[in-house]
Amino acid sequence: MSQIKIKVEHINPFVTSTIETFRKMVGLEAKPGKLIIKQGNADDYDISGIIGISGGAKGMVSLSFPKETAIKVTNKFIGASSADVTDDTIDAIGELANIVAGYAKKGLGEFNITISLPSVITGSNHRIKEPKDVFSFIVPFETELGGFHLAVSLKSVE
C-alpha cells in the first residue's frame, strides 16, 4: 500500500463541512478567511472541541472559540439563553466538532479514516499543541456572532 501525501487540498472537506454545519445546524453563515499554515504555538482559545483522526491518516481536527462566541453559537445551536459556559455549551461545542469531522470524513475517502468521540477543552487562553511531524493548518471563520478557528492536523500513515 502506498502512502498518500497530505496536501493543502485536504483542507477543503473540512472547510466545506464547517460552512455546511454552521448553515444547516446553527443557522449561521460562517465565512472562511485565509488558510494559515500552522507553525509553532497555537493561538489562545477559551473553549475547543477536538476530534481525533486515525486510519490512513492520523491527527486531529478542532473548532476553537473565544468564550463569548462559544456561548452565542451554542445558544443558537441548541435554542438556549445561557449567559455563561455551561455543560450544555461544552456538549454543543463537542457536537459541532463531531459533525464537522463526520461530514469531512466523506470527502477524505482515500484515507479510510475513523474519527474519535469529541473532547472539549475549556479555560482561558489554553493552547492546542500538535505533534511536530503533522501537517497543520488553521482557517479563521467569521460569523455574525463572532469568529472562531478550524484547525486540522494530519499525517498520512502507511
N, C-alpha and C positions, 0 to 999 in steps of 0.2 A: 504494500500500500504506500503510495507516495504522499508526501506531506504537502498540504495546501498552504501557500504563503498568505499570511494576514496582510491585507491591503486597506487603504483608506476607504475603498468602496464597500468594505464590510460594515461600515458605519450606517449605510443607507437603510437597511432594515430596522435599525434602532431608531433613527430619526423619523422615518415614516410611521413606525409603531407609536412613538411618543406623540406625534401630531394627531394620529387617529385616536389613540386612547384618550387624550385630552378633549378632542372634539366629541367623541361618542359617549364617553363615560362621565366626563366632568362638565361638558357643555362650554368649553373654553377653546379659543383659538390660541395654540402655542406656536409662536413664530421662532424658528431656529435662527441662531446667529452663526457667526463664522466658526468653523471647526478649529480647535486648538489641539495640537499635538502636545500631550502632557509630558512635561519633563520636571523632575524634582518633586517637591512637595505639592500637595493638593491645595486647593482653596479651602477656606474655612467655612463650615456649614453649621446649622443648628439641628437639622434632622435629615437623615438619609435612609432611604430604603435600598437594600443591597440584595442582589441575586447572584449566586454562584453559577458558573457555567462549566460543564465538563463534557467529555466525549471527544470528538475530533478536534475540538478547540477547548482550551481551558481559560478561565479568567473570571471576570465579574462585570456586572452592569449595575449602575446605581443612579438614583434620582435624588438630588440633594437640594434642600431648600433653606432659606432663612426662615426663622420661626414664624414671622407674620404671614409670609406667603403660604407656608405649610398649613397654617390654621385656616386661612381663607379658601385655599384649594380644597382641603378636606371637608370643610363646612359645605361647600358647593357640591362636592362629590357624594357625600352621604346625607345631605339635607339637614345638617346640624347648625347650631348657632353658638358654638363654643368661642370663648374669648381667650382661651389658653390651650396649650398642648395637653390633650387627654389621651387615655388609652385608645379611644376611637380614632383620634388623629394619627397615632402611631400605627394602628392597624391599617388605616386607609393609605398611608404612605407606603407601607409594605405591599398592600394590594395593588396600588398603582405601579410599583416597580415590577411586581409579578406579571401584571397584564402586559406591560411594555415588553418584558423579556419573552413572554409567551408568544406574542404577536411577531416579534423579531425572529424568533426561532424558526418560523415558517420560511423566512427569507434566507436562512442560512443552512438549507438542507444539505449542502455539500459537506458540512462538518458533522452532521448527525449528532447534534448537541443535546444535552439534558440540562435542565435548569433546577436549581435547588429551591427550597422554600425560602421566602423572604426573611431577611434580618433587618432590623431597624436600629440605627444608632441615633441617640439624642444627646444633646449637650452643646452648649455654646462653643463655637469655634473648634469643633472636632475636625480631624483630618482623616482622609481615607488614603492609605498608602498601599500602592500596588507593588507586586514583586518587580524587580529590576528588569527581568527578561521578558516582559509582556509589552505588546503594542498598546499604548494607552492614548485615548483621546477624550476631549470634553467638547460638548456642544452646549453653549448657553441658550436658553429659551426665554422668551418674554411672553407674558400673558397680561390681561387687564388686571389681574390680581397680584402681579409681581413676577419676578424672574426666578429661575431655577436652573440647575445644570444636570445634563445627562452625561454620565461618564461611562465609558466602555473600555475594558482592558482585556485583550485577547492574545492568546498564543496558540498556534496550531500544534497538535501533537501527532506523533506517528503511531 
